[in-house]
Amino acid sequence: MTEMNVYKPHKTTGFNSRFVTKLLRNYRSHPAILKIPNELFYDAELRSCGHFEECLYNNWELLPRKEFPLMFHGVAGIKKKDLHCPSVYNIAEVDVVKEYLKSLISYRHKMGLNQIEPKEIGIITPYKKQVEKIKAALYTDKDLAKRDLENVQVLYWIEIW
């Protein structure tokens, strides 16, 4: 593969702004989540600008480490495809997402909060079909269907480095 010099930073002047825009302020992710991409791809220039000290979910009982609000959960499921659709989905993963969502809702109720605010809970998947399956599950699961989940965002997202 041929290397493209226009995408490499110059030693003194940095990136050529005609080809690269480097966004350095992140308002959505906790500093612990940004740590690795910051070191690998941003030369430690990336700054977390969100206000996470008052995060509602810091004491959620399923969070393994309160200071690192990220979990990895391996799911042994089967990726499937529908006929005439290139995107994949995994129902076992959808089931895990439903259980986490139920736990978050239960946690909120213990804190006296019944309404999920816009942009408070987001579910991100790299597969468009998985978005469709998760959204459907929010309305077909007997426990979740009773809840007002219109503010829960389910998004298709993929980042290419």
N, C-alpha and C positions, 0 to 999 in steps of 0.2 A: 504494500500500500504506500502510495506517495504521501509524504508529509506536506502539509499546507502551512507555509511560513506565515501567511496572513493571520493565522489563528494563534500564533505563538506570541508571548509578550516580548517586547524589546527590553533589553537590560536596563535602560534608563528611562524610557518614555512609557513603558507598560504596553497595554494592548492598543491596537489600531482601532479607534472608535467607529470607523466605517465598517468594520467586520465583526467586532465583538462588543457587547454591552455586558458589563459585569455588575450585577446587582449585589450590593454588599450589605444591605440592611434587611433583616428578616423579621417580620412582625408576627408570624404564625407559629413558629416552632420553638420549643423549649431549648435552652442552650445545650442541654445534654444530648438532644437529638441532632443538633447541628455540629457537634464536636468532630465527628469523623469526616463528614464532607468538608468541613472547614479546613481540616488538616490536609486532606488529600487533594482538594480541588481549588481551594481559595487562598492558599498561602497564609492562613490564619487572619485573613482580612474580613471575613464574614462576621457580622455583629447581630446578636439576638436583641431585638428592640421591643419585644412583647412584654407584657406585665404578667408574669407567671407566679409571683409571690403570693397572690391571692387566688390561685387556681382552686376551683371548687372540688376538683377530684384528687387533690394531693393525698387525702386520707382514705381513698377508696380501698376497701379491704382486699381486693384482688391485685392491687398494684404491688409487685414484689419488693421494689425499692422506691421509697417515697421521693428520694432526691433524683431519681432517673425515671421519668414518667413514660416508659416505653416497655412493651412486652413483646416477646416473640413466642408464638404458639404454633408449634408444628401440628399439622392436621393430616392424618392418614385418610385421604379421600381419593376419589377418582375424578379426573378432569373429563368432562363430557362436552360434546358439541351437538347442537341441533342441526338438522338437515338444512342446507342452504345458508348456513351462518358460520363464518370463520372463527368467531369468538368462542372462548371456552368458559365453562363454569364448573363449580365444585360444590355440590349440595352439602357435603360434610362441613366445608368452610362456612357456608351460609348458616348452618345450624350453630356453629361456634359463635359467629357474629351475633346471632339472635340471643344466645345465652349471655354474652357480655353486655349487650344492650339491656336485657332484663335486669342484670345486676346493677348497671349504672342507674336505671330508673328506680330500682329499689333503694339504692344508696341515696338518691336525691330525695325520695319520700321520707327517709329517716331524718333528713336535714330539714324537713318541712317545705320542700320545693316540689310543686306539682307540675309546673309548666316548663317545658324545655324551650329555652330562648333560641332565637335564630343564630346559627353558626356555633352553637355550643357543643353539639355532638356531630361529628362527621365520620363517615365510613368511606375509605378510599380503596379502590381495587384497580389493578391494571387491565381488567377485562370488562368490556362493555356488556357482555352477556351476564357476567356476575353482578353488575349493577342492577340489571333487570331482575334477576332472581332475588337479590337482597331486598329491593323495593317491594316486590311481590310478597316476600315473607313478612314484611312489616304489616301488611294488611290481611294476611291469611293465618298467621300464628294466633292461636286463641288468646294468649296473654297480651301480645303486643297490639292486636287489633283493637283492644279496649282503650288503648292509650292514644293521646293526641301526639302523634309523631310527625306532624307536617313540617316541623322545623329541623328534623334530623336529615342531614344532607348525605346522600349516597352518590359518590362521584367516581367517574372513570378518570384515571390519571396514570400517566407513565412519564418518567423522566429519562431522557437520553443524555448520557454523559459524553 
